[in-house]
């Protein structure tokens, strides 16, 4: 599965679940920089590229949101959301 990670409506990265044991997250450096220049304090974990076994910050949001039908992937407590892409 592939997802676009967004801060509000601004895309800030691509999250790719390659297999059950391998994930990859690539940031959109220009949009991250734009947010930082506006004074937005992003969690450092989503402000840099990542490749590894799991990414709990995003995996938990996906798993928790998928329990409900027709619910956007994310939490109501912050503007970070994911949108599934093909």
C-alpha positions in Angstrom: 0.0 0.0 0.0 1.1 3.6 -0.7 0.0 6.7 1.1 0.5 10.4 0.8 1.2 12.0 4.1 -0.4 15.4 4.5 -0.2 18.3 6.9 -3.7 19.7 6.5 -3.9 19.7 2.7 -0.2 20.1 2.0 1.6 16.8 1.0 4.7 16.3 3.0 5.7 12.8 2.1 5.0 9.4 0.6 4.7 6.3 2.8 5.1 2.9 1.0 4.4 -0.4 2.8 6.6 -2.6 0.6 5.9 -5.8 2.5 5.0 -6.9 6.0 8.6 -6.4 7.1 9.7 -3.5 5.0 8.4 0.1 4.8 9.8 3.3 3.3 9.0 6.9 3.9 10.2 9.7 1.7 9.7 13.4 2.6 8.8 16.2 0.3 11.7 18.5 1.3 10.3 21.6 -0.3 6.9 21.4 1.6 8.6 20.4 4.8 10.8 23.5 4.5 7.8 25.7 3.7 6.0 24.5 6.9 9.1 25.1 9.0 9.5 28.6 7.5 5.8 29.3 8.6 6.8 28.3 12.1 5.1 24.8 12.1 6.9 22.5 14.5 6.7 19.0 12.9 7.5 15.9 14.8 11.1 15.2 13.8 10.2 11.6 12.9 8.1 12.8 9.9 10.6 15.4 8.8 13.2 13.0 7.5 13.4 10.0 5.2 13.0 6.5 6.7 13.5 2.9 5.6 13.1 -0.1 7.9 10.9 -2.8 9.4 8.0 -0.6 10.7 7.1 3.0 11.2 4.8 3.0 14.3 3.9 6.7 14.0 2.1 6.0 10.7 1.3 2.3 11.0 -0.7 3.0 14.2 -2.8 5.7 12.5 -3.5 3.5 9.5 -4.4 0.5 11.7 -6.6 2.5 14.1 -8.4 4.3 11.3 -9.1 1.3 9.2 -11.2 -0.2 11.9 -14.0 2.2 10.9 -15.6 2.5 7.5 -15.5 5.8 5.6 -13.1 7.4 8.1 -10.1 9.5 7.0 -6.8 8.1 8.1 -5.5 10.2 10.9 -6.4 11.5 14.3 -8.7 14.5 15.2 -6.0 15.7 17.6 -3.6 16.9 14.9 -3.5 17.9 11.2 -1.5 14.9 10.1 -3.4 12.6 7.7 -2.8 9.9 5.2 -4.5 9.4 1.8 -4.2 6.0 0.1 -2.9 6.1 -3.5 -2.4 3.4 -6.1 
